Amino acid sequence: MDDLERGILIMFDEWGAVDDELKKQAKSYCSNIKEKPSVCRLCIEKLCCSNLVQVQFWCLQTLHEVIRTRYSTISPEEKHMIRGTVFSIVCLEDKNPVRVLEGPPFIKNKLAQVFIALIYFEYPLIWSSVFVDFLPHLRKGNVVIDMFCRVLNALDDELISLDYPRTPEELTVAGRVKDAMREQCVSQIVRAWYDIISMYRNSNQDLCTTVLDSMRRYISWIDIGLIFNDTFLPLLFDLILVGAPSDQLRGAAVRCLLAIVSKRMEPQSKLSLLQSLQITRVFRLVTEDGNAELVPDIAALLSGYAVEALDCFKRISSEDAKRISMELLNEVLPSVFHVMKNFEVDATLNIVQCLSGYVSTLKSLTPLSEKHILHLGQILEVILVLIRYDPVYRTNLDVMDKIGIEEEDRMTEFRKDLFVLLRTVGRVAPNVTQLFIRNSLGSAISRPSDSNVEEVEGSLSLLYALGESLSEEAIRTGSGLLNELLLMLLSTKFPCHSNRLVALVYLETVTRYVKFIQDNAQCIPIVLAPFLDERGIHHPNNSVSRRASYLFMRVVKLLKVKLVPFIAVILQSLPDTVARFTTMNYTTEEISGSEDGSHIFEAIGLLIGMEDVPPEKQSDYLSSLLSRLCQQVEALLRSAKLLSYEESKARIAVIQQIIMAINSLSKGFSERLVTASRPAIGNMFKQTLDVLLHVLVIFPRVEPLQNKVTSFIHRMVDTLGASVLPYLPKALEQLLAETEPKQMSGFLLLLNQLICKFNILVRDILEELFPSVADRIFSVIPREGLPSGLDAVTEEIRELQELQRTLYTFLHVIATHDLSTVFIAPKCKAYLDPVMQLLFYSSCNHKDVLLRKACVQIFIRLVKDWCAQPYEEKVPGFRSFMIETFATNCCLYSVLDRSFDFRDANTLVLFGEIVVAQKVMYDKFGDDFLVHFISKGFSVAHCPPDLAEQYRQNLQGSDIKALKSFYQTLVENLRLQQNGSLVFR
């Protein structure tokens, strides 16, 4: 063993016997050998004399790499030597003392790759006889035949197959190779395939399987007549039907038939091929016992045949040919249906897509024939079978453990295409579809409860999915059989309703079709029942109960006034649910997503908040609920000081639940009702606000609790309107006192809502709050903004960036709602400079273009507000700041920077605002602005006098679009004159 062999063994060590440093040295040594000019000769020598598999692999790998990357640098003599040696190895010529073909499969596969690398560069121009020379060696037996198949497979993988991305050069070479093979040797190769299969079909089925799988790859581009003839085709069917000794060999023959069926050709030729194939011969294989292993391949063949027959129907214009295509399709479909209903096959998705195409085609055929209607019914049967859960997962799905979650996710994804197919059938044959669902539901109901869970869930899921394709009018009127079907749905109490999946899909289905009740008010009691009893809100499974609360809220939203006569009955069924939501145990349960159970309070609010409810009853209903909830809060607050930390946490969680409940309850009451028509209702909510604000005093600086109170104030602003204003100073003062600087975003959002709703009515409140707000925010946000770039972003920086964005919005809302006087109010003046500096810096530099736009808009509004009259000086120094600092830096230097990208849509919007700012400054400041902008700004930017004069003329004109267009051209011209590296002054 020489150094190279030792190095290769060390490099490929898999037992951990070699330390990493030595392995690294060995790798470096072998890599250096690869770079030597003589490496090809060295590899050939080692292949011919080394029995070490690792050495053989390294040599073949190196040869493949050198040929693929450095072929042009190899000398003609070495190419001849490589070619001769590799050919002698694959053909098992006796002159080689080492039999590489006796090695493991990965060695033979790598050898095939080397062989194909030579073909890539040398066939047919240099090595024109390679395949012709190879064929006579096949008589040496299975070792050479196996190697020949590996070569053909490698040729397909490495060069011909379009399943892999190919470069233009590779596509050209592939075309050249295929053309040469078609002309020179394909017919001989096909004859060899036939002879090998005929000879070895009983003695070496594995070899025959290998040959057929190799042949299948080539059917797509060789002359179909070489395979589809009276010689080869009977052999394939004989293997399949008479029964080859192995299912693997039969499967390989079926896959070859599929390749024949799928071969691209003109539709008329394809139709003739499909007719001649007599595919009906294989139908019995899917119904006979003993063919289970063969079914997946048969399924793929049948679906492929159906796809091609359907394609012929679509592409052929002749009515006679269309008739034949449909006959062929109608022949094969029953077997496809049988496979789908009785076997799990990999081709399911392809078959579903094929069936979707078939059903879509039937849209153009009116009226449908009996056979078509029969097939549509069978398609519905297939869908129902496929969407059913496996009973083995029943317990997992009910308790939703890890296995149950994974199975539900898998089935949800799997069902998508099937439901699309269902809706397509529903559009083509609505009565057939509705009758099928009615019958399947009736069948499921009639069976014992312990065996029909999956059947009921599947039937209900069909009805639910069908609803997505029905119009509101169709649902409302119960068109067709829908009326009967929905009455059956509403009147049925399934024995398996305790199952989570059945309960959920039943409630979802009722909700989807609830518009039917609008014209069938007599059904309201039977619609309410499943939501209010143990099938819904009182279901033992919490996820069902919470989902039922949400769905019930949606039903109430839709039916609203029609439910007024039933309010008392509904409320009588809910006290335990209402109470449970605000208990300790409920808050400790896992709550997922937005379905936290609070929707039942929203539903109650929608019911009792309608003006159709008599005032005295409305007051009684609301008072009963609010007083009970507020009393519970007060009781929790009274005992808070005596509690331990853990007990306080539990109390806080309950209070949060109560606030969520009141918040949801208030959504049903309109501002007009609580302030104008029934102010007593508004007073109840105001009293509730007083109680909840006291929570912040007892439990200070508890962020989740503070967020809930803030959310409630948001709600009260919408509900109580201007009548909430007297309560705001105290509420906002308490909130602000408990808010940390870094947590100010929520508080600012609340202020934004108040400003947008009440405008100048909140001026006094803002003037009181603004100093504290600014002081807190500027304690954590520097005037020059926050760090940017990926390296600078931490979780803390992200939070501060969010706060900064909210601050910009807050300042923008103040400026654009006639409240700019807040900035210059006596209590707020001290913060004017830091606010201006932050806005100025951001308008020039911020990475977020839309935030820059907002900052520019703020300055535009301030100019209009503070400089309404010429030479008016409401804010000393503001005028000179805008002319000398803002104008040149923001309106000129920042847009000259190369980072200001005119190709970006948002940047163009910002640019438009910058142009507007210049126009406004000229309107308010006159020549003072214009002279300074041209003399100071344009001179630094080396703007030619003629362009400056054109700018003056455009600015003085009234066409803002023309000004924007000219200024963009001006900026782009100035960029060409300088390197874009201006320093802000």
N, C-alpha and C positions, 0 to 999 in steps of 0.2 A: 504494500500500500504506500503510494507516494504522498507528498505533502498536499496536493490538490484533493485527493480522495479523503485524506484525514480532515482537511478543512471542510469539505462538503458534509461529512458525517457529523462533525461538531456543529456546523451551522443548522443541520436538520434534526438535531437531538430533541426528542420529545419526552424524555424520561427525567429531565432535570438533573442529569448526571454531570452537566457541564455548567460552569459558572458563567454569568452574563458577560464578563469582560473577555473571556476566552472565545465565547460565541461571537462577540462583536469583532474580535480580531480575525476570526475565521471568515466572517462575512466580508470584511474589508479585503482580505487576501483573495477570496474568490471573485469579488468585484473587480479587483485589479487584473486578474487573469482574463476576465471578460473583455477588457479593453485592449488586449494584445492582438496584433494582426493575425497571429497564428491560432487564435482560439477555435476557429472552425475545424482545422485539422486535428487539434487536440481533442475536441469533442467527438469527432468521428472515431479516432483511435480508442478512446475510452468506451464508446458504445460497442465497439467490436470485441473488447477484451475484458470489460469489467462486469462482474455478476452482481455488483451492489446496486440495489434499486435506487438508492438516493443519488448515486453517481449517474446512473442512467437518466433519471429525471432532470438533474441539473444540466446535463449535457444537452438533452432535448430542449429544455427551457431556454438555454443559452443559444442554441442553434435557431430556435424560433424567433427569439428576440433580435439576433443579428440579421437574419434574413429579412424580417419585417422592417427594421430600422436602418440597416447598413448594406442592403443588397448591392447597391451600385459600387460599393468599395471592395466587394469580394472579387478576387481574381477569377478569370474564366476557368483555370485549372481547378481551383477550389470548388467552384460551382459544379463542375463536372463530377468531382469527387463526392460532394454532398449528395448530389442527385443520384449517383450510382449507388452509394452506400444506403441511403434512405430507401430507395426502391428495392434493393436486395433484402433489406430487413423486413419491409412490409410484405414482400412476396415469399419470405421464408426460403431464400436461396441458401444452398448448403455451404457456401464459402464462409459463412459467418459462424465462428465458434460459439458465440454467445447468442442464445435465442431470446431476443427482446420480447417477441410475441408471447413468450411463456410467462411474462411478468404480469403484474396486477393491472386492472383496467385503466387506472389513471396513467400508467406508462404508455399503454396503447393509444389512449386518447391524446396524450401530448405528442406522440409520434405522428398521429393523424394530423394534428395541427401543423407540425413541421412540413408534412407532405403538402398540405393545402397552401402553406406560405410559399412553397416553390411553385405550385400551380398558379398562384396569384400573379407572379412575375413572369412565368415561363410558358404557360399554356395559352394559346396553341402555337405561338410564334417560335419558341425555342424548343420546348418539349412537347411536340405535337402528338406523339404516339403514346402518351402516358396511360390513358385508359385502355387503349387497344392492347398495349403491352401487358397491362395488369390482368385482363380477363382470362388469358390462358392459365394463369397460376391458380385460378379458383378451383381447378380440379384437384389441387393438393389437399382440399378438405376444409373442415369447419374453421380451423385457425385462420387461414387466409381469407375465407369468406367473411368471418367476423371482422377481420381487419379492413376488408374492402367496404363493409357497411359502415365502419367507424370513419373511414375516409369520406364516404358520401355524406354521412351525417355532419362531419366537420366542414365539408364544403358548403353545406346548407347553412350551418350555424355561422361560419366565419365570413361568408361572402354573399350567398344567394338569398336567404330568407329575409323578408321585409318585416319580420317581427322585431327586428333590432334596427336602431338608427344607422343609416349608411351615409357616407360622404359621397359627393358627386363622383369622385374618382372610383370609389368602390362600386357604385352603381354601373359605371362604364365598364369596369373589369368584369362584373357579374354578367352583364349583357354579352360581352365578348365570349366568356367561358360557356354560357348557355348556348349561344349560337353555334359555337364550334362543336359542342357535345351533340346538339341536335343533328348536325350535319354528319358527324363522324362516328359516334359510338352509342347514342341513346338506344337505338333499336337492339344493339348487341347486349347492352346492359339489361334491358327488359327481358330479352331471351334468357339471359343468365339467371335473373330473378325467377323466372318461370321454372327453369330446369332445377334450380336449387330447391324450391318449394316442393316441386313434384317428387324430387329424389328423397328429401329429408323429412317430409311431412309426418311420417310415422316413426322415424328413428331419432330425430333431433328437433323437437318442437320449439325449443328455445331459439335455435338458430333460424328456423323459419319465421318465428315472431320478429326477430331482429331484422331479417330481410324485408318483411312486410312493412315494418315501421320505418325502415329506411326508404322503401319504395313510395310510401304514402307522401313523403316530403316532396317527391319529384313529380307527382301526378299533376300538380297545379300548372307546370310549365312545359311538360313534354307533350307530344302528340297524343291526344286522348285515345286515338284509334289503336295505339300500341297496347293499351290496357283494356279498353272497352271493345272487346271483340269476342268472337266465338271460341277463342282458346283460353284467354286469361279469366274472363268473367265467370265461366262455369267453374273454374278452379276455386275462385273466391267464394262463390255460393256453395260449392261442395264442402269447403272447409267450415263454413258457417252452419249449413243446414244438416248435412249428413253427420257432422259432429267430428271435429278434430279431437285428437287425444287430450288437448289442453284448452281450457277457457281462454288462456292468454293468446294462443294462436287464433282462436275464433274471433276474439276481440280485435286483434291486429287486422284480420281480414275485414271485419266490419268497419274499422277506421279507414281502410283503403276504399271501401265503397262510399263512405262519407266524403272522402277526398274527390272521388269521381263525381259525386252528386254536386259538390260545391265548386267544381271547376268553372271558371269564368268563361262564358261563351254567349253567342247571340241567343236571344230568348227562344226563337223557333228551334234552333239546334238543341238547346237545353230541354225544351219540351219533348222533342223526339227521344232524347237520351232518357229522360225520366219515364217515358212510356215504355221504352225497350227494357228498362231495368227490371220491370216486374217486381216492384218492391213488396207486393203483397205476400211474397214467399217468406218474408221474415216476420210477418205479423204474429204468427203462432208462437214465436219464441218468447214473447212477453207474457203469454198466458200459460205456457207449459211449465211444469215443475222442473227443477234442475238447471235453470238458466239464470239464476239470480246474479251470478258474477258477470254475466254477459249483458244484463239489462242496462247499465249505464252507457255502454257503447251503442246498444240498440236505440236507446232513447235519443242519443246525440244524432244518430243516423236518421231516425224518423223526423226529428225536429228540423234537421238540415234539409231533408227532402221536402217537408212542408214549407219551409222558408223559400226554397227554390221554386216550388209549384206556385206559391203565392206571388213571387216575383215575376214569374212568367205571365200570370194573370194580369198583373199591373202593366207590364211592358208591351204585351202583344195587343194589337188593335183588332185582329180578326175575331169575330164573334165565335166561330167554330173552335179556334184555338183557345179562346177564353173559356169556352165550355169544357174543353178537355182539361185545361189547367185546374178548373174548379172541381171536376170529377176526381182528378188525381189527389187533390187536397182533401176532398170529402172521404176518399178511401183511406188515407193515412191518419186522419184526425182521431178516429175512435181508438186506435192503438196508442196514440200520443196521450189521450185522456186516461187510458187504462194504466199506462206507466206512471203518470203524474199522481194518480189516486192511490197506487199500490206500492210505489217504490220511492226511496229517497235517491235522487240522481243529481249529479253535478250540473247537468244541463238545464236545471229548473229555470234559471233566469233567462236563458236563451229561448226556452220554450214559451215562457210567459210573454216575452217580447214578440215572438212569432204569433201567438194567439191574439195579442193586441193588434198586430197588423191585419190579421184575418178579420177580426171584428170590425175594425175601421173600414175594411173593404166592403163589408156588408152594408154600410151606410148607403152605398150607391145602388144597392139591389133592392128594389121594392116592387111587389111585396116579397117578403122573405119566404123561401120555400120551407116545407116541413122539415127537410133535412137540416137546413140552416138553423131553424128554431130548436131542433133537437140538439144540434151542436152547441148552441148558446146555453142551453140548459146544462149540458155536460161541462162546459167551461165554468159555469157557476158552481157545479159540484166540485170541480177541481179546486177552485178558489177556496171553497169552504173547507175542504180537506186540508189544504196547505196552510191555512191561517190558524188552524187549531193548535193549541199548545199540547205538548206531550204530557199526559197525566202524571208521569214520573216527577215532573217539576211542580205539581199542584201545591204541596206544602211550602216549598221554597218561595213560590210566587205569592202565597197568602201572607207569609211572615216577612217577605222581602229581605231575605238574607242575601249574602254575596252572590250565591248561585242564582237566586230568584231575580236579582237586579240585572245580572248579566243576560239571563234568558229573556227577560222582558225587553231589554235594549236590543238584543239580537232579533227578536220577533218583530219589534216595532220597525226596524230597518227592513227586514225581510218582507213585511206586509206592504210596503209602499207601492211597489210595482203591481202587486196583486190587486190592491184597491183601485189603482188607476185602470186596470183591466176591468174590474167590476163596474166602475162608473162608465166606461166605454160601452159595455154590454147594456147598462141601464139606459143609455141614450139611444142605442140602436133598437132595443126591445124592452121598453119600460114595463109592460105588463108581464112579460116572461120573467123579468128580474124580480118584480115585486111578488109575483106568485111563488117563485122559488123561495124567497126569503120567508114568506108567510108559512109555507109548508115546512121549511127547515126549522123555523121557530116552533111550530106546532108539534113537530116530531120531537124536538128537544124537550118540550114541556111535558110530553107524555111519558118520558122515561124516568126511572128512579133517580132521586136527587144525588145519590153518591156516584152515579156513573155519567151524568150529563153535564157536568160543570163546563168542560171544554166545548161541548157541542152548543150549549146555551151561549157561552161567551162568544163563540165563533159566529153564530147566527145574529146576535145583537150587534157584533162588530160589522157585519155586512150591512145591516140596516143603518147603522151610524155612518159608515163610509158612503153609502148611497146618497145620504142627505146632502153631501157636499156638492153633488152635481145637480140637485133639484132647485128649481127657482123658488123664491119666496111665495109666489102665487100658487105653485103646485103644492107646496107644503100647507099653505093656509087653507086651500080648498080641498085638500085630500084627494087629488086627482087620481083617476085609475083605481087601482086596488089599495092605494095608500090609505084611504079612509078606513077601510077594514083592517089593514095592517096596524095602523096607529091605535085604533080602538083595542085591538088585541094586545098590543104592547102595554097600553095603560091599564088594562083590566087584569093583567096576569101578575100573579105573585109567585115568583119562581122559588121552588123549594131550596135551591142552592144560592139564594140571595146573600147568605152569610159569607160566601166566598168574595174576597176582595175584588178580583178582576170582574166578576159578574156584576157586583154592586156598582162598581165604577162605570162600566160600559153601559149599564142600564140607565144610570142617571145622566150620563153624557148624551145618550140617545134621546131620552125624553127632552132634555134641554135643547138639543138640535132641532127637534120637531115641535117645539112649544108654540110656534106661530100658528099651528093647527088649532090651538085652543082659542085663539082670538075670535074665530067664527063658530066655535063649539063650546060656549061658556058652560054648558052642562057637564063638561069633562073636568072643570077646574078642581072639584073635590078629589077626583081620582089622580089628578096630576100632583096635587099638594101632598097626598098621602105618602108616596115613596120618599119624598124629601124630608118629611117631618117624623116618620116612624123609624123603626129599626133598620130599614133599608137605606136610610140616608143619614140625616144629622144624628140620629141615635144609634147608628151602626156601631158594633163593638170595636171595629178597626178604626183607629184614630185618623189614618190617612183618608179613609172613605168619609168619615164624619166631616173632616175639614173640607174636602173636595165638595161634599154635598152642600156645605154652607156657602161656598163660592158659587156653585151652580144655582142654588136656590136664589141667591142675590140676583143672578142674571135673569132668572125666570120672573122675579118680582119686577125688575127693570122693564121687562117687555110687557107684562100683563097689567102692572100698576093698578089703574082705576078699576079693572075687572075684579081685583082682589079685595076691594074695600069691604064688601059684605063678609069676607072671611077673616078680617084682621083679628077679631077676638079669638076665633078658633086657633089661628096661627100662633098668637101670643101665648095662649094657654098651653100650647105644646112645647114651648121653648124655655120655661123658667130654669129647668135643670141645666140646659145648654148654656144659657146666659151666666148662670152661677158658676158652672164648671170652668168657664173661660177665665174667671178671676180668682181661681183657687191656687194654692201652692203647688199641688200636684201637676196641674196643667202646665204651669210655667217651667217645670223641670223636664217635660217631655220634649223630645226632639221635634223641632219645627222646620219643615223644608220649604224653601222658596218663599213665595208671597202668600201661600195658603196657610196662614197662621191661626185660622179660626175666627178672626175678627169680621169676616164677611157676613156673619149672621147678624151682627149689629148694623152693618150697612143695609142689609135687607130689611131689618126692622125699621130703620130710619126712613127708608124709601116708602115703606108701607104707611107709617104713621105721619110722615111729613107731607102727605098730599093734602091739598086744600079741599079735596072731596071728603076728608074725614071731619066730622063735626068738631067745632072748636073745643067744647068741653071734654069730649072724649080724647081729642089730641093732647090737650093739656094733661089729662089724667094719665094717659099712656106714657108721655115723656117724663112727667114728674115722677111717676113710679120708678122708671128706669134710672133717671139721673140722681134722684135722691138716694136710692139704694147704693149706687156706685160712689157718690160723693161721701156718703156716710161711711162706706168701707174705707175710703181714702183717709178720712179724718180719724177713724179708729186706728188705722195703721200709723198715722203720724203721731197720735197721742202716745202710743207705746214705743215709739222709735228710740227715745233716749235711754230706755231700760234694756235695750237689746244688745247682744253680742254682735261682732262683725258679721258672722255667718248668718245670724238671724236677720240682721239689717239687709244683707244681700237678698234674702228671700222676700222680705217686705218690699224692697225696691222693685224686684221682678214683678210682684203682684201689682204694684202701683203702675208700672209700665203697661201691663196688660189692661188695666182699667182705663188709662189714658187712651190707649189704642181703641178700646171699645167705644168710648165717648166720641173720639175723633171720627170713627166709622159711622156711628149713629147720626152725627151732625150732617153727614153728606146728603141725607135725604131731605134736608130743609133748605128751601131757597131763601135768598136774601130778602126778596119781596115779602114772603110770608112772615118771617120773623121780625121784620122792621116796620112793615106797613099794615098788613091785614091782621096779623096776630102778634103784637109786640110782647105779649106775655110769654110767648115761646122764647123770644130773644132774651128776655130777662132771666129765664132759667139757664140759658147757656152762659150769660154774663156771670151769674152766681157760681156756676161751675168753674169758670175761668178763675175767679177769686180763690176757690178751693185749690185748684191745681197749681196756681202760682205759689201758694204757701208750701208746696212740696219742695221747691227750690231752697226755701229757708231752712227746712228741717234736714234735707239731704243735699248740702251744697257740693258743687263740683263733682257731680256724678254724671259723666258725659252721656251715657245712654238715656238716663232719665231726662237730662237737659234737652236732648234731641227730641224726645217724645213731647215735652212741653212746648218746644219751639214749633214742632209740627202742628200741635193743637192751636197755637196762636195763628199760624198760617191759615188753618181751617176756619177759625173764628173771623179772620179778616174777610174771607170770602162769604161766610154765612151772615155775619152781623153788619157788614158794610161800615158806613160812617159811624154807626152807633157804638162801635168798638173803640173809637178814638179816645174817649175819656179813660179807658182802661190801659191804653198803650204805654203812657209814660212809666207807670209803676211796673208793668210787665217787662218792658224793655230794660228798665233800670236793673231789675232783678236778674234778668237773663245776662246782661252785660257784666254784672258783678261776678257771676259764676263762670264766665267764659275765659279760658286761657287765651293768650295772644295767638297761639298757633291753631286754635280751634274757632277762629272768628268767621270762617267761611259761612257756616250756617246762619250766624247772626246777620251777616251782610245780605244773604239771600232774603231773609225776612224783611230787612229794611228796603231792599229792592222791590219786593212785593208791595209794601206800604206806599212807596213813592209812586209806583206805576198805577196803583188803584186810587190814591187820594191826592196825588200831585201836591199843590201848594198847601193843602190842609195839614200836612205833616211838617211844614217849615219849622215851627217852634220846637217840635220834638227833635228834629234833625239838628238844629242849632245847639240843643242841650247835649245831644249824644255825640256829635261829630268829634269834639276834642278827645273824648275818651277812646272812641273808635280809632282815630288817627294815631293817638299815643300808643295804643296797644299794637297796632299793625306795624308802625315804624320802629317798634322795639325789636321786631324780628325780620323785617324786610328792609334792606339797605336802599338808599336813594338811587343807586346806580343799577338796581335790579339784582337778580340772582344768577349764580353760575349756570352756564349752559354747556352742552356737550355731554356725551355718554359717560366720560370719566368723572364728571362732576356731579352726576345725578345719584343721590342716595334716596332712601325712603323719606328721610326728613326733608331733603331738598324738594322732592316731588310734592310733599304736603304744602310746603311754602310756596311752590310754584302755583298750586291750585288756589291757595289763598290770594296770591298776587293777581291771578286771573279774575277772581271774584271781586277783588278791590277795583280793578280797572272797570269792571261792569258797574259796580256801585258808583264810581265817579262819573261814568258815562250817563247812568240813569239820572243822577242829580243834575248834571249839566243840561240834559235834554228834556227835563220836566219842569223848566222855569224855576229851578231852585239854586242857580249859581250864586245867589246872594248868600247862601249858607257858607260858602268858602270864605267870604269876606265879612261875615258877622263878627262882632267884637270878640265873642268867646272862641271863634275859630281861626282868627287871623294868624295866630302863631304858627299854624300848620300850613298856611298857604304856600310858603316857600318850599318845604319838602314835597308837597303835592305837585307843585309846578315842575320841580326838578325831576321827580320820578316820571311824570308824564312826558316831559321833554326828552329825557334820556331814552325812554321806551319808544317814543315816536320816531326816533332816529335809528335805534339799534336793536330793538327786540327781535328775536328770531321768529316769533309768531307774527306773520304779516297782518292777520286779522286784528290782533291786539294793537299793532301799530296804527291801523286804520281807526280803531276806536279812540286812541289817544289824539290823533289828528282831528277827529270829529269833535272831541271835547274842546280843543283849542279854537276851532271854528265857532262853536257855540259861545265860548267865553268872549271872543272878539265881538260877536253880535250883541251880547248882553252888556258888556262892560264898556264898549266903545260905540254906543248907539249914535252919538252925535260926534261930528268932527272935532278933534282935539279934546274930547271929553276924557277926563282922567278919574274914573271911578276908583281904580286901583292904581295908586302911584307906582310907576315903573313898569307896568304891564305893557303899555304901548311900546316903549323902547325895547323891552325884552322880546316882544314878538317881531319887531322890525330887525333888530340887530343880532338876535340869537336864533330864534326859532326859524325865521324865514330862510336864512342862508344855510343853516345846518340841516334842517329837516327837509326843506323844499328844494334844495339844490345839492348840497354835498352828499346827503344820504342816497339820493337817486343816481348820482354819478358813480357811486360805488358799484363794482362789477357784480356784487352779490344781489343787487336789485335786478331781478330777472323779469324782463318784460314778457317772456314766454309763459309765465305763470299767471293763471286767471286771477287769483287772489291778489297778486302783486299789482295787476292792472287796476283792480278796484281801489287799492291803497293809493296808487298813482292818481286816480281820479279825484280822491279826497284831497290830496296834496295840491292839485291844480285848483280845486275849489277854495282851499285855504288862501292861495295867492290872490284869487279874485276877490274874496271877502276882505283880505287885508288892504287891497288897493281901494276897494269901495269905502273902507272905514278910515284908512290912513292916507290915501291919496298919493301924491308925489313923494312924500317922505318915505314911504315903503319902496316905491318904484326906483327912486334915485339910489337909495342904499343898496337895494337888491342888485341893481345893474353895476353900480360903481364898486361895491365891495365883493359881492358874490361872483358875478360874471367875470370880473377882472382876475380874480384868483383862478377861476376855471379857464382863463384865456379864451373867452368867448369873443369872436370877431364882432366888430361894431355893427355890421349889417344884420347879423342874427339878433343882436341885442335890440336893434331898432324894430325888427320884425316882431320880437317878443313884446315890446312896448305896445305896438299897434294891436296885436292879438289880445293883450291884457285889457286894453282900453275898449275893445269891442264887446259885443254882447253875446257872441257865440261861444259858449263854454266848450262845446265839442271841438270846435276849430282850435281853441286855445290848448286843449289837451293833446290833440294830434300834433300841433306845432311843437309843443313843449317836449313831447316824446322824441320827435325828430331832432330837436335841439340837443337834448341830453345825449342821444346816441352819437351825434356829430362831435360833441365835446369829449365823449369817451375815446373817440378815435384819436383825439389830439393829445390826450394825457394817459397816464398809466392807471388811473382810477384810484390812486392812493392818496386821497386828500385827507387832511387832518381836520377834525371838527374844531371850530374856534368858539 
